[in-house]
Amino acid sequence: MDDHANKVLDPVCGMTVDPASARFHADHDGTTYHFCSAGCERKFRAEPARYAATDHPAHSNPAALESASPAPAGTIYTCPMHPEIRQDHPGACPICGMALEPLMPSEDESNPELEDFSRRFWWTLPLSIAAFILAMAGHRLPIDASTRTWIELALSAPVVLWAGAPFFVRCVRSIRSGHLNMWTLIGIGVGAAFGYSLVATLLPGVFPASYIEHGRIGVYFEAAAVIVSLTLLGQLLELRARSKTSAAIRALLGLSPKTAR
């Protein structure tokens, strides 16, 4: 006879339990439930209706429990840069603005911040490259200086204003909290370069004639765009490295037995 034929699932954690050898039990609505540990029994007795419900993920299969919720109740979130920051819900670090991560990796492998930064980076990288090439070699093209400036503005605006938006949010938060960091420097630097260039494009007459070079006021649209792209690239490398670390920890957690003896 199949050894699994007489086994049942722990209604709390989803582990396979042999009723004949299980030491922990509880009755609810005329049904006896078996548990792998005293902890699961205690949780069941505290909320029997919740765990006895047939739609609870533990009733289907242990594997279903793994994907049921990326953040179970009681999950503590912390900042990778400031581990002293801890709270019981996701959000942003009040010091540096980085997305908080679970203190212990969950079964869910998704990383919303990594996905968001990847999208911002890859969608705007061609624009940054084009703006850089135009700024470095545009004088060799049959385009007048004023038109070249407007093209650089059009190319860099999505990079700075959309792809770089999270950096400005973190910059403002760091200034408000008084905890100045690299986001303060990046936000102010990119904002100053783009803001100055925008004024030089829209109101070139406010600058003295000595500012004119190669038929136009010097602008730094390409610098602002490239800084944003390079910063996004650095964040992607960091987030992927942390994801691999979390995956390794999840793999170790996966070695825990699924069947209680």
FIZA-97750 format. One record per atom (N, C-alpha, C, O): residue in three letters; x, y, z. Coordinates in steps of 0.2 Angstrom, whole numbers, plus 2048, in hexadecimal, padded with zeros to 3 digits. Example, Ala and Ser with C-alpha at 12.3 -4.5 7.8 and 13.67 -1.06 7.14 Angstrom:
<pts>
ALA8427E4827 ALA83E7EA827 ALA8427F0827 ALA8477EF82A SER8407F5823 SER8447FB824 SER840800827 SER843806828 
</pts>
This chain:
<pts>
MET8047FA800 MET800800800 MET804806800 MET80A806803 ASP80280B7FD ASP8068127FC ASP806815803 ASP801815806 ASP80D817805 ASP80E81A80C ASP80A82080C ASP808822812 HIS808824807 HIS80582A807 HIS7FE82A807 HIS7FA82F808 ALA7FB824806 ALA7F4823806 ALA7F082580C ALA7EB82880C ASN7F3824812 ASN7F0825818 ASN7F282B81B ASN7F182D821 LYS7F682F818 LYS7F983681A LYS7F483B819 LYS7F183B814 VAL7F584181D VAL7F084681C VAL7F584D81C VAL7FB84C81D LEU7F285281A LEU7F685881A LEU7F585C821 LEU7EF85D823 ASP7FA85F823 ASP7F9864829 ASP7F686A826 ASP7F886D822 PRO7F086C829 PRO7EC871826 PRO7EF878827 PRO7ED87D825 VAL7F487882B VAL7F887F82C VAL7FD880828 VAL7FE885824 CYS80287B827 CYS80887C823 CYS80887881D CYS80C879818 GLY80387381C GLY80386F816 GLY808869816 GLY808866811 MET80B86881B MET81086281B MET80C85C81C MET80685C81E THR80E856819 THR80B850819 THR80C84D820 THR81284C823 VAL80784A823 VAL80784882A VAL80484182A VAL7FF840827 ASP80783C82E ASP80483582E ASP800836835 ASP80383683A PRO7F9835834 PRO7F583583A PRO7F783083F PRO7F6831845 ALA7F982A83D ALA7FB825842 ALA801827847 ALA80182484C SER80582B844 SER80B82D848 SER80B83484A SER81083684E ALA807838848 ALA80783F84A ALA805840851 ALA80083D854 ARG808844854 ARG80884585B ARG80384B85D ARG80184C863 PHE80184F858 PHE7FD855859 PHE7F7855855 PHE7F785484F HIS7F1856859 HIS7EB855856 HIS7E685B859 HIS7E885E85E ALA7E185C855 ALA7DC861857 ALA7D585F854 ALA7D585D84E ASP7D0860857 ASP7C985F854 ASP7C5865853 ASP7C686A857 HIS7C286584D HIS7BE86B84C HIS7B8869847 HIS7B9866842 ASP7B286B849 ASP7AC869846 ASP7AC862844 ASP7AA86083F GLY7AE85E849 GLY7AD856848 GLY7B2853844 GLY7B284D842 THR7B7857842 THR7BD85483E THR7C3855842 THR7C585A845 THR7C8850842 THR7CE850845 THR7D3852840 THR7D484F83B TYR7D7857842 TYR7DD85983E TYR7E3857841 TYR7E4857847 HIS7E885683D HIS7EF853840 HIS7F485883D HIS7F485B838 PHE7F9859842 PHE7FE85E841 PHE80585C841 PHE807857844 CYS80A85F83E CYS81185D83E CYS81485F844 CYS81985C846 SER812864847 SER81586784D SER81086B852 SER80B86C850 ALA81386C858 ALA80F86F85D ALA80D87785A ALA80887985C GLY81287A857 GLY811880854 GLY80B88184F GLY806885850 CYS80A87C84B CYS80487B846 CYS7FE87A84A CYS7F987D848 GLU7FE87684F GLU7F8874853 GLU7F687B857 GLU7F087C857 ARG7FB87E859 ARG7F988585D ARG7F688A858 ARG7F188D85A LYS7F888A852 LYS7F688F84D LYS7EF88D84B LYS7EA89184B PHE7EE88684B PHE7E7884849 PHE7E288584E PHE7DC88884D ARG7E4884854 ARG7DF88585A ARG7DD88C85B ARG7D888E85D ALA7E2891859 ALA7E1898859 ALA7DC89A854 ALA7D789F855 GLU7DC89784E GLU7D8899848 GLU7D5893845 GLU7D789283F PRO7D188F848 PRO7CF889844 PRO7CB88A83E PRO7CC886839 ALA7C788F83E ALA7C3890838 ALA7C7891832 ALA7C689082C ARG7CC895833 ARG7D189782E ARG7D489182A ARG7D4891824 TYR7D788D82F TYR7DB88882C TYR7D788282A TYR7D987E826 ALA7D188182C ALA7CD87C82A ALA7C987D824 ALA7C6878821 ALA7C9883822 ALA7C688581B ALA7C9881816 ALA7CF880815 THR7C587E811 THR7C787A80C THR7CB87E807 THR7CF87B803 ASP7CA885806 ASP7CE889802 ASP7D588B804 ASP7D888F801 HIS7D788980A HIS7DD88B80D HIS7E2887809 HIS7E1881807 PRO7E888B807 PRO7ED887802 PRO7F0881805 PRO7F287D801 ALA7F088080B ALA7F387A80E ALA7EF87480D ALA7F186E80D HIS7E887580B HIS7E486F80A HIS7E586C803 HIS7E3866802 SER7E88707FE SER7E986D7F8 SER7EF8697F7 SER7EF8637F5 ASN7F586C7F8 ASN7FB8687F8 ASN80186D7FB ASN8008737FB PRO80686A7FE PRO80B86E801 PRO80E8737FC PRO8108787FE ALA80E8717F6 ALA8118757F1 ALA80D87C7F0 ALA8108817EE ALA80687B7F1 ALA8028817F0 ALA8038867F6 ALA80388C7F4 LEU8058837FB LEU807888801 LEU80D88C7FF LEU80D892801 GLU81188A7FB GLU81888D7FA GLU8168947F6 GLU81A8997F6 SER8118937F2 SER8108997ED SER80989D7F0 SER8078A27EC ALA80789B7F6 ALA80189E7F8 ALA8018A57FA ALA7FD8AA7F8 SER8078A77FD SER8088AE800 SER80F8AF800 SER8138AC804 PRO8128B57FD PRO8198B67FD PRO81B8B9804 PRO8218B9806 ALA8168BC808 ALA8178BF80E ALA8128BC813 ALA80D8C0814 PRO8148B7817 PRO80F8B481C PRO80F8B9822 PRO8138BE822 ALA8098B8825 ALA8088BD82B ALA80E8BD830 ALA8118B7831 GLY8108C2832 GLY8168C3837 GLY81D8C4833 GLY8228C4836 THR81D8C582C THR8238C6829 THR8258CD82A THR8228D282B ILE82C8CD82C ILE82F8D382D ILE8338D6827 ILE8378D2824 TYR8328DC826 TYR8368DF820 TYR83B8E3823 TYR83B8E7828 THR8418E381F THR8478E7821 THR84A8EB81B THR8498E9815 CYS84E8EF81C CYS8528F3817 CYS8598EF816 CYS85C8EF81B PRO85B8EE810 PRO8618EB80E PRO8678EF811 PRO86C8ED813 MET8668F6810 MET86B8FB812 MET86B8FD819 MET8708FF81C HIS8658FC81C HIS8648FF823 HIS8608F9827 HIS85A8FA828 PRO8648F4829 PRO8608EE82C PRO85D8F0833 PRO8598EC835 GLU85E8F6836 GLU85A8F883C GLU8538FA83A GLU84F8FA83F ILE8528FB834 ILE84B8FC832 ILE8478F6831 ILE8498F182D ARG8428F5835 ARG83E8EF835 ARG8368F1836 ARG8348F583A GLN8328EE832 GLN82B8EF833 GLN8278E9830 GLN82A8E482D ASP8218E8832 ASP81D8E2830 ASP8198E3829 ASP8148DF828 HIS81B8E7825 HIS8188E881F HIS81D8EB81A HIS8218EE81C PRO81C8E9813 PRO8208EC80E PRO8208F380D PRO81B8F680F GLY8258F680B GLY8258FE80A GLY82C900808 GLY8308FC805 ALA82D906809 ALA834909807 ALA83890B80E ALA83490D813 CYS83E90A80E CYS84290C813 CYS842913815 CYS843917810 PRO84091681B PRO83F91D81C PRO84692081C PRO84692781C ILE84C91D81C ILE85292081C ILE855921815 ILE856927813 CYS85591C811 CYS85891C80A CYS85291B805 CYS85491D7FF GLY84C919806 GLY847918801 GLY8479127FD GLY8439117F9 MET84C90D7FF MET84C9077FB MET8469037FD MET844903803 ALA8448FE7F9 ALA83E8FA7FB ALA8408F5800 ALA8468F2800 LEU83C8F4805 LEU83D8EF80A LEU83C8E8808 LEU8388E7803 GLU8408E480B GLU8408DD809 GLU83F8D880F GLU8408DA814 PRO83C8D280E PRO83A8CE814 PRO8418CC817 PRO8468CB814 LEU8418CC81E LEU8478CA821 LEU8498C3820 LEU84F8C181F MET8448BF81F MET8458B881D MET8428B7816 MET83C8B9815 PRO8468B4811 PRO8438B480A PRO83D8AF80A PRO83C8AA80E SER8388B1806 SER8318AE806 SER8328A9800 SER8378A97FC GLU82D8A57FF GLU82D8A07FA GLU82C8A37F3 GLU82D8A07EE ASP8298A97F3 ASP8288AD7ED ASP82F8B07EA ASP8328B37EE GLU8308AE7E4 GLU8368B07E1 GLU8368B77DD GLU83B8BA7DB SER8308BA7DD SER82F8C17D9 SER8328C67DD SER8338C67E3 ASN8358CB7DA ASN8388D17DD ASN8358D77D9 ASN8388D97D4 PRO8308DA7DB PRO82D8E07D8 PRO8328E67D6 PRO8318E87D1 GLU8368E77DB GLU83B8EC7DA GLU8408EB7D4 GLU8418EF7D0 LEU8428E47D4 LEU8478E27CE LEU8438E37C8 LEU8468E57C3 GLU83D8E07C7 GLU8398E17C1 GLU8388E87BF GLU8388E97B9 ASP8368EC7C4 ASP8358F37C2 ASP83B8F77BF ASP83B8FA7BA PHE8418F67C3 PHE8478F97C0 PHE8498F67BA PHE84C8F97B6 SER8488EF7B9 SER84A8EC7B2 SER8468EF7AD SER8498F17A7 ARG8408F07AE ARG83C8F37A9 ARG83E8FB7A7 ARG83F8FD7A1 ARG83F8FE7AC ARG8429057AB ARG8489067A8 ARG84990A7A4 PHE84D9017AA PHE8539017A7 PHE8538FF79F PHE85690379B TRP8508FA79E TRP8508F7797 TRP84C8FC792 TRP84E8FC78C TRP8478FF794 TRP843903790 TRP84690978E TRP84590C789 THR84A90C793 THR84D912792 THR855912790 THR85891778E LEU85890C790 LEU85F90C78E LEU86090E787 LEU865912786 PRO85C90C782 PRO85D90F77C PRO85D91777B PRO86191A777 LEU85991A77F LEU85892177F LEU85F924782 LEU86192977F SER861921787 SER86792478A SER86D923785 SER871928785 ILE86E91D782 ILE87391C77D ILE873921777 ILE878924775 ALA86C922775 ALA86B927770 ALA86D92E772 ALA87093276E ALA86B930778 ALA86D93777A ALA87493877B ALA87793D779 PHE87893377D PHE87F93377E PHE883934777 PHE887938777 ILE881930773 ILE88493076C ILE882937769 ILE88793A766 LEU87C939769 LEU87B940766 LEU87F94576A LEU88194A766 ALA880945770 ALA88394A774 ALA88B94A772 ALA88E94F771 MET88D944771 MET895943770 MET896944768 MET89C947767 ALA892942764 ALA89494375D ALA88F947759 ALA88F946753 GLY88A94A75C GLY88594D758 GLY887953754 GLY88495574F HIS88D956756 HIS88F95C752 HIS89295974B HIS89395D746 ARG89295374A ARG894950744 ARG88E94F73F ARG88F94D739 LEU88994F742 LEU88394D73E LEU88095473B LEU88195973E PRO87C953736 PRO879959732 PRO87395C736 PRO86D95C733 ILE87495D73D ILE86E95F741 ILE871966744 ILE876966747 ASP86C96B744 ASP86F971747 ASP86E97074F ASP86B96C751 ALA872975752 ALA873974759 ALA86D97475D ALA86C970762 SER86897975B SER86297975F SER85E97375F SER85B971763 THR85D970759 THR85996A757 THR85D96475B THR85996075E ARG86396475B ARG86795F75F ARG86595F767 ARG86495A76A THR865965769 THR863966770 THR85C963772 THR85B960777 TRP85796576E TRP85096376F TRP85095B76E TRP84C958772 ILE85495876A ILE853951769 ILE85694E76F ILE854949772 GLU85C951772 GLU85F94E778 GLU85A94E77E GLU85994A782 LEU85695477E LEU851955783 LEU84B94F783 LEU84994C788 ALA84994E77C ALA84494977B ALA84694277D ALA84393E780 LEU84D94177C LEU84F93A77D LEU851939785 LEU84F934788 SER85393E788 SER85593D78F SER84F93E794 SER84F93C79A ALA84A942792 ALA844943797 ALA84193D799 ALA84093C79F PRO83F938795 PRO83C932798 PRO84192E79D PRO83F92B7A2 VAL84792E79B VAL84C92B79F VAL84D92E7A6 VAL84C92B7AB VAL84D9357A7 VAL84E9387AD VAL8479387B1 VAL8479377B7 LEU84293A7AD LEU83B93B7B1 LEU8379357B2 LEU8349357B7 TRP8389307AE TRP8359297B0 TRP83A9247B3 TRP8389227B8 ALA83F9227AF ALA84391D7B2 ALA84791F7B8 ALA84891B7BD GLY8489267B9 GLY84C9287BF GLY84792B7C4 GLY84992D7C9 ALA84092A7C3 ALA83C92C7C8 ALA83D9297CF ALA83C92D7D4 PRO83E9237D0 PRO83F9207D7 PRO8459237DA PRO8459237E0 PHE84A9257D6 PHE8509287D9 PHE84E92F7DC PHE8519317E2 PHE84A9337D9 PHE8489397DC PHE8449397E2 PHE84493D7E7 VAL8409337E2 VAL83C9327E8 VAL8409317EE VAL83F9337F3 ARG84592C7ED ARG84A92B7F2 ARG84E9317F4 ARG8509317FA CYS8509357EF CYS85393B7F1 CYS84F9407F5 CYS8529427FB VAL8499417F4 VAL8459457F8 VAL8449427FF VAL844946804 ARG84393C7FF ARG842938806 ARG84893980A ARG84893A810 SER84E938807 SER85493980B SER85594080D SER858941813 ILE85394580A ILE85494C80C ILE84F94D812 ILE851950817 ARG84994B811 ARG84494C816 ARG84694881D ARG84594B822 SER84994281C SER84B93F822 SER851941825 SER85394082B GLY855945821 GLY85C947824 GLY861942823 GLY867943825 HIS86093C820 HIS86493781F HIS867938817 HIS864934813 LEU86C93C816 LEU86E93D80F LEU87293780D LEU876934811 ASN871935807 ASN87592F805 ASN87692F7FD ASN8769357FA MET87792A7FA MET87992A7F3 MET87392C7EF MET87492F7E9 TRP86D92B7F1 TRP86792D7ED TRP8679357ED TRP8649387E9 THR8699387F3 THR86993F7F3 THR86E9427EE THR86C9477EA LEU87393F7ED LEU8789417E8 LEU8769407E1 LEU8769447DD ILE87393A7E0 ILE8719387D9 ILE86B93D7D7 ILE86B9407D2 GLY86693E7DC GLY8609427DA GLY8629497D9 GLY85F94C7D4 ILE86694C7DD ILE8689537DC ILE86C9547D6 ILE86B9587D2 GLY87194F7D5 GLY8759507CF GLY87194F7C8 GLY8729537C4 VAL86D94A7C8 VAL8699497C2 VAL86494F7C1 VAL8639517BB GLY8619517C6 GLY85C9567C6 GLY85F95D7C4 GLY85C9607C0 ALA86595E7C6 ALA8699647C5 ALA86B9647BD ALA86A9697BA ALA86E95E7BB ALA87095E7B4 ALA86A95F7AF ALA86A9627AA PHE86495B7B1 PHE85F95B7AC PHE85B9627AD PHE8599657A8 GLY85A9657B3 GLY85796B7B4 GLY85B9717B0 GLY8589757AD TYR8619717B1 TYR8659767AE TYR8659767A6 TYR86497B7A3 SER8659707A4 SER86596F79D SER85E97179A SER85D973794 LEU85996F79E LEU85297179C LEU85197979B LEU84E97B796 VAL85497C7A0 VAL8549847A0 VAL85898679A VAL85598B796 ALA85D983799 ALA862985793 ALA85E98478C ALA85F988788 THR85A97F78C THR85697E786 THR850982785 THR84F98577F LEU84C98378A LEU84698778A LEU84898F78A LEU844993787 LEU84D99178E LEU84E99878F LEU85699978E LEU85999B792 PRO858998788 PRO85F999787 PRO8629A0788 PRO8679A2789 GLY85D9A5787 GLY85F9AC787 GLY8609AE78E GLY8639B478F VAL85F9AA793 VAL8619AD79A VAL8689AB79C VAL86A9AE7A1 PHE86B9A8798 PHE8739A7799 PHE8779AB795 PHE8759AE790 PRO87D9AD798 PRO8819B2794 PRO8849AF78E PRO8849A878D ALA8869B378A ALA8899B0783 ALA88F9AC784 ALA8909A7780 SER8939AC78A SER8989A878B SER8979A178C SER89B99C78B TYR89099F78D TYR88E99878E TYR88D995788 TYR88C98F787 ILE88D998782 ILE88B99577C ILE892992779 ILE897994778 GLU89198B777 GLU896987774 GLU89398376E GLU88E98076F HIS896983769 HIS894980763 HIS88D982761 HIS88997E75F GLY88C988762 GLY88598B760 GLY87F98A764 GLY87A98B762 ARG88198776A ARG87B98776F ARG87E987776 ARG884986777 ILE87998877B ILE87B987782 ILE87C980784 ILE87997C782 GLY88297F787 GLY884978789 GLY87F97578D GLY87C978792 VAL87C96F78B VAL87796B78F VAL87A964792 VAL87F96278F TYR877961797 TYR87A95B799 TYR87495679A TYR87495279F PHE870956795 PHE86A951795 PHE86D94A795 PHE86B945798 GLU872949791 GLU875942790 GLU878940797 GLU87893A798 ALA87B94479A ALA87E9427A1 ALA8799407A6 ALA87A93B7A9 ALA8739447A6 ALA86E9427AB ALA86B93B7A9 ALA86A9377AD ALA86A93A7A2 ALA8679337A0 ALA86C92E7A1 ALA86A9287A4 VAL87392F7A0 VAL8779297A1 VAL8789287A8 VAL8799227AA ILE87892D7AD ILE87992C7B4 ILE8739277B6 ILE8749237BA VAL86D9297B4 VAL8679257B6 VAL86791E7B3 VAL8669197B7 SER86A91D7AD SER86A9167AB SER8709127AE SER86F90C7B0 LEU8759157B0 LEU87B9127B3 LEU8789107BB LEU87A90B7BD THR8759157BE THR8729137C4 THR86D90D7C4 THR86D9097C9 LEU86990D7BF LEU8649087BF LEU8689017BE LEU8668FC7C1 LEU86D9017BA LEU8718FB7B9 LEU8748F97BF LEU8748F37C0 GLY8778FD7C3 GLY87A8FC7C9 GLY8748F97CE GLY8768F47D2 GLN86E8FB7CE GLN8698F97D2 GLN8678F27D0 GLN8658EE7D4 LEU8678F17C9 LEU8658EA7C7 LEU86A8E57C9 LEU8688DF7CB LEU8708E67C9 LEU8758E27CB LEU8758E07D2 LEU8758DA7D4 GLU8738E57D6 GLU8738E47DD GLU86D8E07DF GLU86D8DB7E3 LEU8678E27DC LEU8618DE7DD LEU8618D77DB LEU85F8D27DE ARG8648D67D5 ARG8658CF7D3 ARG86A8CB7D7 ARG8688C57D9 ALA86F8CE7DA ALA8738CB7DF ALA8708C97E5 ALA8708C37E8 ARG86B8CD7E8 ARG8678CC7EE ARG8628C67EC ARG8618C27F0 SER85F8C67E6 SER85B8C17E4 SER85E8BA7E4 SER85B8B67E6 LYS8648BA7E2 LYS8678B47E2 LYS8698B17E9 LYS8698AB7EA THR86B8B67ED THR86C8B47F4 THR8658B17F7 THR8658AC7FB SER8608B57F6 SER8598B37F8 SER8578AC7F6 SER8558A87F9 ALA8598AB7EF ALA8578A47EC ALA85B89F7EF ALA8598997F0 ALA8628A07F1 ALA86689B7F5 ALA8638997FB ALA8638947FE ILE86089F7FF ILE85D89D806 ILE857899805 ILE855895809 ARG85389B7FF ARG84D8977FE ARG84E8907FD ARG84B88C7FF ALA85488F7F9 ALA8568887F8 ALA8578847FE ALA85687E7FF LEU85B887803 LEU85C884809 LEU85688380D LEU85587E810 LEU85188880D LEU84B887810 LEU84788180D LEU84387D811 GLY848880807 GLY84487B803 GLY847874805 GLY84386F804 LEU84D873808 LEU84F86D80A LEU84C86A811 LEU84D865813 SER84886F814 SER84486C81A SER83F867818 SER83C867812 PRO83E86281C PRO83985D81A PRO83285F819 PRO83086381D LYS82F85C814 LYS82885E813 LYS823859817 LYS81D85A817 THR826853819 THR82284E81D THR82484E824 THR82A84D825 ALA82084E829 ALA82184D830 ALA821846832 ALA81D84282F ARG826844835 ARG82683D838 ARG82483C83F ARG824837842 
</pts>
